[in-house]
Amino acid sequence: MFDRFNRKINYLRISVTDRCNLRCVYCMPEEGVQLLSHQDILTFDEIVEVAKAAVRKGVDKIRITGGEPLVRKGIVDLVEMIGKIDGIKDYSMTTNAILLDKYAEDLAKAGLQRVNISLDTLDPDAFRKITRGGDIQKVFDGIEAAKKAGLGPIKINCVIKETNQEPNAVEVAKYCEENNLEVRFIKEMDLETGSFSIVQGGSGGNCAKCNRIRLTANGNIKPCLFSDISYNVRELGYERAIDLAIGNKPQSGHTNITGKFYNIGG
């Protein structure tokens, strides 16, 4: 499955909810957000059908995202449903890990292979400020639970302002080295201004090699995070929406004034 710029598209990111149990300063406004109504959110069966259609077209890598995916009721069941689809080689989830201690073992049993965990600082007070009230100990507990469950390699997503030599980033890197974790530094992005860069330690942000499409919680297939282009699976059907997204995937990201990180999946 190739787009018009001859990029092989084999990666589907699935946002299962726009809800989150944190309010990170770079993701959500302090007053919260207008959440999607229940009827607008795709059902598990709809999500699975989109995943099946994508796999038929060549997708072999799927990541579950949010919001925070672990706040979606029945998430382990959905993980298991997707995990049973033949052809998926890389199956992961991005989480803030606040609930991971509770779910890690069940997620592994359901077929999830690995997790990416958000962690921008090791300082409890700084973490509480960044997340507007989060308890960093729950993240550490989640990391240990993921290790025990075999959800590895565990990758740590660390948001930075400018450089990985910032004090918080240096401490996170040291923690990862000491605990056999892989660290990825993500420069703080802005959808409306089109500010993004290549992830240090990852491939995100590299438009020339982009291999992904995204499914939002309310059924929009988006070919690019930094674009307003989207195609709704309920309106167009699963395969048609995927075909249109890939066929109209832009050469590079620009701006996105209609979406937010919390409802696209970052």
Secondary structure, DSSP 8 states (H G I E B T S, - for coil): -B-TT--B--EEEEE--S--S---TTTS-TT------GGGS--HHHHHHHHHHHHHTT--EEEEESS-GGGSTTHHHHHHHHHTSTT--EEEEEE--TTHHHHHHHHHHTT--EEEEE---S-HHHHHHHHTS--HHHHHHHHHHHHHHT--S-EEEEEESS-TTSHHHHHHHHHHHHTT-EEEEEE--BTTTTB----BTS-TT-GGG--EEEE-TTSEEES-TTS---EEHHHH-HHHHHHHHHHT--SS----SS--HHHHT-
